[in-house]
Amino acid sequence: MTSTSPAPLSFGGAAPDRARLGLVLVHGRGASAQDILGLGEALALPDLALVAPAASGRSWWPTSFLAPTAMMAPHVEAGLAAIDASISALEGGGLPRDKIALAGFSQGGCLALEYAARRGELMAVFGLSAGLVGTGDAAGDPSDDLYGFGPKVFDYATDLSRVPALISVHEKDPHIPLPRARESAEVFESLGATVTFQVAKGSGHGVTERNISELRRVLNT
């Protein structure tokens, strides 16, 4: 069961009524809203209004994002609602939706990508060490490429024409299979997004300087 209580929000950066852009930041498992706000501050863009929702128990879901849809669906819906609330808070402060970007790391990155693919109408989306959750289970057996899980369906009708989308992953990421991250980039391309797909060499699961540079480049445009 997931909590029906709204996710609490934390704020940073400029006030929305004085900001050039808004940025919703979604934390990963074991982290907090304050932790991910630190990523926004590290961009050194003082005209950004920052907001971050907090997951109950510091986790958006209790399993891998690769798990079957029936297991993931209620947690994903709760996470999407938390992002809705974050965007509404910025809109209520005076920022239009097309001036609001969305970024997340790990679980938060998966949730950010899923939100953009399902809802759209964003200035940009950044999924750091992330991949799409998917809209359903596809035919096919579990595979080592997907860490013992089965394939997913990615059935989205959102128009993301010219929306910048960053998807990043390490070559050997313990949580995000490279094939799922690559497939996610292909899905975003099919929706019309302008995709940057970054693969860091070696093993790891984290935010890289290259990621930060791309966020800063897009948000400075």
N, C-alpha and C positions, 0 to 999 in steps of 0.2 A: 504494500500500500504506500502511496505517496501522500505527503502532506498537502492539504488544501489551503494552508495559510500562504499568503503572498510572500514571495522572497523579499527580504529586506534589501534596501538599496543603499549604496555608499557613493559619495560624490567627491569629485576633485577637479582641479583645473579651473578654468574660467567659468563665471556664471553663464548659464545658457543665453540670457538676454544680451550678453556682451561678447559671446563666442562667435568665431567664424564657422566652426564645425563642431558637431557633437560626436563622441566616440563611446560606444557601449563596449565594455570589456567583460569577458566571461572567464572565470577562473577554472583551473583544473582540479582533479581529485586531490584532496588533502590540503588544498590552498584556501585562501579567503578572498573576499572582495577587496580588502585592503592590499593584499599581495598583488593582485592583478592591476589595481590602480597604479602601483609602482611602475608597471610596464608603460602605462600612459604617460606618467611623469618623465620616464626615461627618454621619451621622444623629444623632449625639450621644445614643445610647441605650446607656448603659453596661451594661445588663443583657442585651445580646444576645451570644450566642456566634457568632463569625464563622468561616467556613471557605471557602476558595477553591481549586479545582483549577487546575492549570497545564497548558495545552495545549503539546504538543511544537512547537517552532518558533514559539511565540506565535500559533498559528492553529489553530482547530478543524477547518477544511477549507480547501482551496486555491483554491476558486472562490466564486462567488456562491451564497447559500443558495437561489436560484431555479433552480439547475441541475437537470438531470434526476435522477430518483431513483436510478438505477443509479450515478451519479457521487457522489451525496451519501450514500447508505446506510451504507457502512462508516465514514465519518467521524462521522455522526450517532450510530451505535451506540457508537463509542468515547467520544464526548462524554457520552452517556447513562450509560455505565459510570462515567465520572469523577464525575458527579453522584451516582450510587448510592453510590460510595465516600465522597463527602463527607457524605452523609446518614447513612451507617453510622457514620462517625466521630463525629458528634454523638449518634447513638443510643447508641453505645458509651460515651459520656461521661455518659449519663443523661437525655438529652432524648428524649421520645417523638416519633414522626414527625408527629403532629398539632400539634406545637409548633415545627415547622420550616418556614420560608418559603424561597422560591427567587427570586433576582433575577439578571438579567444584562443586559449592554449589547451592542448590535450582534450580532455572531456569538453572543456569550454569551446575549444576550436571546432570539435565535431558538432556541437550544438549551434555555434555561429554559422557554420556551413549549411547545416540543415535548415536553420531559420531563413537564410538568404534564398536557398533553393525553393522553399515552400512559400515564403511571404514576399520576397523581393522588395522593391521600392526603397533601396538603400543607396547611399553614396558609394560605398565600397564594403567588401568583406574580406577578412583576413583569418584563415584557419591555420594556426601554427601547431605543427605536429598533430595533424588532424586529417580526418576523412569523413565523408558523408555516412550517416547512419542508414539511410535508405527508407523507402516507403512500404516495403513488404519483403517477404522471403521468396527467392527465386528457386527454380528447379536446379538441382545439382547437389552433389555430395560435399560434405565438409572437406576442406583441403588444407595441406600444410601452408600453402601460400596465404591463407586467411587464418592462420593460427588455430586450425582445427574447427573453424566455423564454416557455415555454408554461405553461398552467394546471396546477394540482395537485389531487389528491384529498385530502380531509381526513376520513379514515375512523377515527374514534375512538369507543370505547364507554365511556370513563371517566365516572364520576359526579362532577362537580365542584360539586354543589349547595352554594350559599352560600359557595364559596371566593372570596375577593377576588382579582381578576385585573386588573392594570394593563397596558395595551398603549399605547405612545406612539410617535409618529413626527412628523417635520416634514412640512409640506405638500409640500415639494420636497426629498426626502432622496435623496442620490446612491446609496444602497445598499438602501434599503427602500422599495419602491413603496407609495404611500398606499393603492391598492386592495387590496394583499396585507395590509397592517396592518388595514384595515377588515374584510376578510374573516375575518381571524384573530379579531378581536373578536366577530364574529358566530358563529364556530365555538364560542368559549368560552361565549357566551350559550346556544347550543344544548345545551351540556354541563351547564348549570345554574349556571355561575359568575356571581358578581356583578361585572360588568365595568365598569371605568373606562377609557374610550378618550380619550386626550389627543392632540390634533393641534396642534403648535406652528406658528405662522405663519412663512411664508417658507422659505428654504433653510437646511438644516443637518443635522447628524448628531451628536447629543450629548445629554447628560443635562441637563435643565432644572431650575430651582428648583421648578417646579410638580411635576415628577417626584419630587423629594426630599420635598416636602411631603406627597405622597400616600403614599410609602413610610413616612414617619414617622407619618402619621395611622393607617394600617392596623396598623403594628407597635406602636403605642401603645394599641390598642383592647383 
